[in-house]
Amino acid sequence: MQSLFRSIPAIDKLLKTPQGADLIQQFGHQAFVTQARLLIEQARQHIQQHQSLPDFLQTENTLFNELTHRLQSLAQVKMKRVFNLTGTVLHTNLGRGLWSEQAISAATDAMRNNVALEFDIDAGKRSHRDLYISELLQQLTGAEAACVVNNNAAAVLLMLATFAQGKEVIISRGELIEIGGAFRIPDIMAQAGCKLVEVGTTNRTHLKDYRNAINENTAFLMKVHTSNYQIQGFTSSVSEEELVALGQEFNLPVISDLGSGSLTDMQALNLPAEPMVQQKVASGVDLVSFSGDKLLGGPQAGIIVGKKAFIDQLQQHPLKRVLRCDKVILSGLEATLRHYLFPDRLTDGLPTLHLLTQSLDSLQQKAERLREALYKRLDSRYFLQIEPSEAQIGSGALPTEKIPSLAVTISADKQSDLLELEKQFKAYPNPIIARFAQQKMWLDVRSVAEFEALIFMLEEL
């Protein structure tokens, strides 16, 4: 075994080789030495456990090949582009919605340059960073004012901490949602220092349930849109308008958490209906919160619109600074919102809405091209078909509603062959992410944004 250990080269020797000099020129001395030490330690452990040399230590070339690979891997970004063929357009694990070209341009400009983040150019003095967003949202929603934080959970936390710390919040038991990743509305309430008061039952809540729960310690009434599940059958719920009337009777504000939220009529786009922010504002609720990176089609953000007196208090709370967005997000969000000033062109400008509204004829053409590209790459073990599919919006929006779509399905006599193919797809420079159902791999073409890039990759590999 000692002879094996003597086969491990010293770092000084590696530094003096031509290959070592080349790698130091490319990646720097420190990175080279760090990776060489890790590799040498790995070699020692392998010899100790297996009484043999590891494969990378068989020759000097194999050693430097391994070092080169490791140094190159250090420079590669792990969060790389993938092709989403799952059929879920707003896939949370794949980054949700895509930004428009205008939003990307605005954000890139903010990255490279100073911008008027907290500066009023016309007045020549300091302003607040939500100013431009607030002006746009006033115009788009009819609200008196708005503010922005880094996601909708943060928006809910800020509202609770500002108006309900040490007090009670009344909410229907059927609206105590879990928003993903085990983050639950009751947990957020606890973090905000307020007490949850559940009323009604899971499937039925009446206005009298809210009325009977009101006392001198009640902070506000809360309505939460159950965007990621739906209770059907023998049900009853209380509308925002009814809650507003009750709140006015007891001088209590009403807050509505929309979750996803939309600024356009989804039914007008031949998509399933989703509550609009404008409708909630018109109902008279004091504050409405929703997400920036779901149906809105922009960057991750939590947006709050409503009565100016309440928004002003949110802006002054210490948590607002903790949760605020930077210039890049705000620039991207402003550019996204400006699309909504031109409603007839929304589906052309916003990638999320474009993907959701593609015609079946368009999807048929894509499916045929994808099947042809795959047919040239796959061997006879695999059978390819174009089949009807059901896509979904994703990220908690309309979970029970499906959108007609098409998919290239891949089947094989052996399930192990499909699993092998899945590994191949994930090993591509830009991995292909599909879904499995009915012992087939489904490549749904509605959810893939950069379709031409996908075809190019398959043809060039």
C-alpha positions in Angstrom: 0.0 0.0 0.0 2.9 2.3 0.7 3.9 2.1 -3.0 0.4 3.3 -3.9 0.7 6.3 -1.6 4.1 7.1 -3.2 2.3 7.3 -6.5 0.4 10.4 -5.4 2.3 13.4 -6.8 3.3 16.4 -4.7 1.5 19.7 -5.4 4.9 21.4 -6.0 5.6 18.9 -8.8 2.1 19.6 -10.4 2.8 23.3 -10.2 6.0 22.9 -12.3 4.5 20.9 -15.1 3.4 22.5 -18.4 -0.2 21.3 -17.9 -0.1 22.9 -14.4 1.2 26.2 -15.8 -1.6 26.2 -18.4 -4.3 25.6 -15.8 -2.8 28.3 -13.5 -2.9 30.7 -16.4 -6.6 30.0 -17.0 -7.9 29.7 -13.5 -5.4 31.2 -11.1 -2.9 29.8 -8.6 -5.2 29.6 -5.6 -8.0 27.8 -7.4 -5.5 25.3 -8.9 -3.8 24.5 -5.5 -7.2 24.1 -3.8 -8.5 21.6 -6.3 -5.2 19.8 -6.4 -5.3 19.3 -2.6 -8.8 18.1 -2.7 -8.0 15.6 -5.5 -4.9 14.4 -3.6 -6.9 13.9 -0.4 -9.6 12.0 -2.4 -6.8 9.7 -3.8 -5.5 9.0 -0.3 -9.0 8.0 0.9 -9.5 5.8 -2.2 -6.2 3.9 -1.6 -7.0 3.5 2.1 -10.5 2.0 1.3 -9.8 0.0 -1.9 -6.0 -0.7 -1.8 -5.8 0.6 -5.4 -5.2 3.7 -7.4 -8.3 5.7 -8.4 -8.9 6.0 -12.2 -7.9 9.6 -12.3 -4.4 8.7 -11.0 -3.5 6.1 -13.5 -1.4 8.5 -15.6 -0.4 12.1 -15.5 -2.8 12.9 -18.3 -5.8 11.4 -16.5 -4.8 13.4 -13.4 -4.8 16.7 -15.3 -8.0 15.8 -17.2 -9.7 15.4 -13.8 -8.2 18.7 -12.5 -9.3 20.5 -15.7 -12.8 19.1 -15.4 -13.1 20.3 -11.7 -11.7 23.7 -12.4 -14.1 24.2 -15.4 -17.0 23.1 -13.2 -16.2 25.8 -10.6 -16.7 28.4 -13.3 -20.0 27.0 -14.5 -23.3 28.4 -13.2 -25.3 25.5 -11.7 -28.7 27.3 -12.1 -28.7 26.9 -15.8 -31.5 27.1 -18.4 -33.7 24.1 -18.7 -36.5 23.3 -21.2 -39.8 23.1 -19.4 -41.9 20.4 -21.1 -43.9 19.4 -18.0 -47.1 21.1 -19.1 -47.1 23.4 -16.1 -46.5 26.8 -17.4 -45.7 28.5 -14.1 -43.6 25.8 -12.7 -42.4 26.8 -9.2 -39.4 24.5 -9.2 -38.4 25.8 -12.7 -38.6 29.5 -11.8 -42.2 30.3 -12.6 -42.9 33.0 -15.2 -40.6 34.4 -17.8 -39.9 38.1 -18.1 -40.9 40.1 -21.2 -38.1 41.5 -23.4 -39.0 45.0 -22.1 -38.7 43.9 -18.5 -35.3 42.2 -19.2 -34.1 45.3 -21.0 -35.2 47.6 -18.1 -33.6 45.3 -15.5 -30.4 45.0 -17.4 -30.2 48.8 -17.8 -30.7 49.1 -14.0 -27.8 46.6 -13.4 -25.4 48.6 -15.6 -26.3 52.1 -14.6 -27.5 54.4 -11.8 -31.2 54.8 -11.9 -33.8 57.1 -10.3 -34.6 54.6 -7.6 -35.4 57.0 -4.7 -35.1 60.3 -6.6 -37.8 62.4 -8.0 -36.2 63.8 -11.2 -38.9 66.5 -11.7 -38.8 67.8 -8.1 -35.0 67.3 -7.8 -35.3 65.7 -4.4 -35.4 62.3 -2.6 -38.5 60.2 -3.2 -39.5 56.6 -2.2 -38.6 53.6 -4.3 -42.2 52.4 -4.9 -43.3 55.7 -6.5 -43.4 54.7 -10.1 -44.9 51.3 -9.3 -47.6 52.9 -7.2 -48.5 55.4 -9.9 -49.0 52.6 -12.4 -51.0 50.4 -10.0 -53.3 53.3 -9.2 -54.0 53.6 -12.9 -54.4 49.9 -13.5 -56.4 48.8 -10.4 -58.2 51.9 -9.2 -56.5 51.7 -5.8 -55.4 54.9 -4.0 -51.8 53.7 -3.5 -49.5 50.7 -3.6 -46.3 49.3 -2.2 -44.0 46.4 -3.1 -42.0 43.8 -1.1 -40.1 40.7 -2.2 -42.9 38.2 -2.4 -46.6 37.7 -1.5 -45.8 35.9 1.7 -43.8 38.9 2.7 -46.7 41.1 1.8 -49.0 39.2 4.1 -46.4 39.3 6.9 -46.1 43.0 6.5 -49.8 43.7 6.7 -50.2 41.4 9.7 -47.2 42.9 11.5 -48.4 46.5 10.8 -52.0 46.2 11.8 -52.5 43.1 14.0 -49.4 42.7 16.2 -50.7 41.5 19.6 -54.3 41.4 18.3 -56.7 39.0 16.6 -57.3 38.4 12.9 -60.5 36.7 11.9 -60.4 34.3 9.0 -62.5 31.5 7.6 -61.3 28.0 8.5 -61.7 27.0 4.9 -59.1 29.6 3.9 -56.2 28.6 6.1 -54.1 27.6 3.1 -50.6 26.2 2.8 -48.8 28.1 0.1 -46.0 25.6 -0.7 -42.8 24.6 1.0 -44.8 24.0 4.2 -45.4 27.8 4.7 -48.9 28.2 6.1 -51.0 31.2 6.7 -51.3 30.4 10.5 -47.5 30.2 10.7 -47.1 33.6 9.1 -49.7 35.0 11.5 -47.7 33.6 14.4 -44.5 35.2 13.1 -46.3 38.5 12.9 -47.2 38.3 16.5 -51.0 38.2 16.0 -53.6 35.6 17.1 -55.5 33.6 14.5 -59.3 33.3 15.1 -60.8 30.7 12.9 -64.5 30.9 12.1 -67.0 28.6 10.3 -66.2 25.1 9.1 -63.9 23.8 6.4 -66.7 23.8 3.8 -69.2 26.4 5.1 -68.7 29.9 6.6 -71.4 32.5 7.1 -71.3 36.2 7.8 -72.7 35.6 11.3 -69.6 33.5 12.1 -67.4 36.6 11.5 -69.8 38.8 13.5 -69.8 36.5 16.5 -66.0 36.4 16.6 -65.5 40.2 16.7 -64.4 41.7 20.0 -62.4 44.7 21.3 -59.1 42.9 20.4 -60.0 42.3 16.7 -57.5 44.0 14.4 -59.1 43.2 11.0 -61.1 40.7 8.9 -59.1 38.7 6.4 -60.1 37.0 3.2 -57.7 34.6 1.5 -58.2 33.3 -2.0 -57.8 29.5 -2.0 -55.7 29.6 -5.2 -54.0 26.2 -4.8 -57.0 24.1 -3.9 -60.8 24.1 -4.3 -63.6 22.9 -2.0 -66.6 21.7 -4.0 -70.0 20.4 -3.1 -72.0 21.6 -0.1 -70.2 24.9 0.4 -70.8 28.5 1.5 -68.5 31.5 1.8 -68.7 35.2 2.5 -67.9 37.7 -0.2 -65.6 40.7 0.1 -68.5 43.0 -0.2 -70.2 41.4 2.7 -67.1 41.5 4.8 -66.6 45.2 3.9 -70.1 46.1 5.1 -69.5 44.2 8.4 -66.1 45.8 8.8 -67.6 49.3 8.4 -70.2 48.5 11.0 -67.5 47.7 13.5 -64.8 50.1 12.1 -62.6 47.2 11.2 -60.4 47.1 8.0 -60.7 44.2 5.6 -57.7 42.6 3.9 -57.7 40.3 0.9 -54.9 38.0 0.0 -55.3 37.0 -3.7 -52.2 34.9 -3.9 -51.7 34.7 -7.7 -53.8 37.7 -8.8 -54.5 38.9 -12.3 -54.8 42.3 -13.9 -56.6 41.1 -17.0 -59.8 39.1 -17.6 -58.6 35.6 -18.2 -61.9 34.5 -19.6 -61.5 37.1 -22.4 -58.4 35.2 -23.3 -60.4 31.9 -23.4 -58.7 30.8 -20.2 -60.4 29.8 -16.9 -61.6 32.7 -14.7 -59.3 34.0 -12.0 -60.2 36.8 -9.6 -58.9 40.2 -10.8 -57.2 42.7 -8.5 -59.5 45.5 -9.9 -62.6 43.6 -8.7 -61.2 43.2 -5.2 -60.3 46.9 -5.0 -63.8 47.8 -6.3 -65.4 45.6 -3.6 -64.2 48.1 -1.0 -61.5 46.1 0.8 -58.8 48.2 2.4 -55.8 46.2 1.2 -55.2 43.6 -1.5 -52.0 41.6 -1.9 -50.9 39.5 -4.9 -47.8 38.1 -6.6 -45.6 39.6 -9.3 -44.3 36.4 -10.8 -47.4 34.3 -11.4 -50.3 35.4 -13.7 -49.0 39.0 -13.7 -46.0 37.7 -15.7 -43.2 39.6 -14.0 -40.4 39.2 -11.4 -40.9 37.8 -8.0 -42.6 40.4 -5.8 -45.4 40.9 -3.3 -47.7 43.7 -4.4 -50.1 45.5 -2.0 -52.7 47.9 -3.3 -55.4 49.7 -1.4 -56.4 52.8 0.7 -53.6 55.4 1.0 -53.9 55.7 4.7 -53.1 52.0 5.1 -50.4 51.9 2.5 -48.7 54.8 4.2 -48.5 52.9 7.5 -47.0 49.9 5.6 -44.4 52.1 4.1 -43.4 53.4 7.5 -43.1 50.0 9.2 -39.5 48.8 9.9 -40.2 45.5 8.2 -40.9 47.3 4.9 -37.1 48.1 4.7 -36.3 44.5 5.5 -38.6 43.2 2.8 -38.1 45.8 0.1 -37.1 45.1 -3.5 -33.9 46.3 -5.2 -33.6 48.4 -8.4 -33.4 45.4 -10.7 -36.7 43.9 -9.5 -38.5 47.2 -9.4 -37.3 48.1 -13.0 -38.5 44.7 -14.3 -41.8 45.1 -12.5 -42.4 48.6 -13.8 -41.8 47.4 -17.3 -44.1 44.4 -16.8 -46.9 46.6 -15.5 -46.6 49.0 -18.5 -47.7 46.1 -20.8 -51.1 46.3 -19.1 -51.5 49.9 -20.4 -51.9 48.3 -23.8 -54.3 45.4 -23.2 -54.8 44.5 -26.8 -51.1 43.5 -27.0 -50.7 41.6 -23.8 -50.4 38.1 -25.2 -47.7 39.3 -27.6 -45.6 41.0 -25.0 -45.9 38.8 -21.9 -44.4 35.3 -22.3 -46.7 33.7 -19.6 -49.9 34.9 -21.3 -48.5 34.0 -24.7 -47.8 30.4 -23.7 -51.2 30.0 -22.1 -53.0 31.3 -25.1 -51.3 29.4 -27.9 -53.7 27.8 -30.4 -53.9 24.0 -30.8 -52.9 24.5 -34.4 -49.7 26.2 -33.3 -49.0 23.5 -30.8 -49.6 20.8 -33.4 -46.8 22.3 -35.6 -44.5 22.4 -32.6 -45.3 18.8 -31.6 -44.6 17.6 -35.1 -41.2 19.3 -35.3 -40.3 18.0 -31.8 -41.2 14.5 -32.7 -39.1 14.7 -35.9 -36.1 16.0 -34.0 -36.4 13.3 -31.3 -37.0 10.5 -33.9 -33.5 11.3 -35.4 -31.9 11.0 -32.0 -33.6 8.0 -30.4 -33.0 4.4 -31.2 -35.6 1.7 -31.9 -36.3 1.0 -28.2 -38.5 4.1 -28.1 -42.0 4.8 -29.6 -43.0 8.4 -30.3 -46.5 9.7 -30.7 -48.4 13.0 -30.6 -51.2 12.8 -28.1 -53.7 15.3 -26.5 -52.5 16.6 -23.2 -53.8 18.7 -20.3 -51.6 21.6 -19.3 -52.0 23.7 -16.2 -51.2 27.2 -15.2 -49.2 26.2 -12.0 -47.9 28.1 -9.0 -51.3 27.6 -7.2 -53.4 29.3 -9.9 -56.6 27.4 -10.8 -55.4 24.0 -9.7 -58.5 22.1 -10.8 -58.6 23.8 -14.3 -56.8 22.2 -17.2 -55.9 23.8 -20.5 -56.0 21.7 -23.7 -52.6 21.0 -25.1 -50.5 18.5 -27.1 -47.5 16.4 -26.1 -45.0 14.1 -27.7 -45.2 10.9 -25.7 -42.3 8.5 -25.5 -42.9 4.9 -24.5 -40.7 1.8 -24.4 -41.1 -1.9 -23.7 -38.9 -1.6 -20.7 -39.5 1.1 -18.1 -35.7 1.1 -17.4 -35.2 2.4 -20.9 -37.4 5.4 -20.2 -35.5 6.1 -17.0 -32.2 5.9 -18.9 -33.6 8.4 -21.5 -34.7 10.7 -18.6 -31.1 10.7 -17.4 -29.9 11.5 -20.9 -32.3 14.4 -21.2 -31.1 15.8 -17.9 -27.5 15.5 -18.9 -28.0 17.8 -22.0 -26.3 21.2 -21.9 -29.8 22.6 -21.2 -31.7 19.7 -19.6 -35.1 18.7 -20.8 -37.6 18.3 -18.0 -40.7 16.2 -18.8 -43.4 14.5 -16.8 -44.3 10.8 -16.4 -47.8 9.4 -16.6 -49.4 6.2 -17.9 -45.9 4.6 -18.2 -44.9 7.2 -20.7 -42.7 10.3 -20.8 -44.8 13.3 -21.8 -43.2 16.3 -23.5 -45.9 18.9 -23.4 -45.2 21.7 -25.9 -47.4 24.4 -24.4 -45.0 25.1 -21.5 -41.8 25.3 -23.4 -40.8 29.0 -24.0 -37.7 28.8 -26.2 -38.9 26.2 -28.6 -36.5 27.1 -31.4 -33.6 26.8 -29.0 -34.8 23.4 -28.0 -35.0 22.1 -31.6 -31.6 23.6 -32.3 -30.0 21.8 -29.3 -31.5 18.5 -30.3 -30.3 18.8 -33.9 -26.8 20.0 -33.0 -26.0 17.5 -30.2 
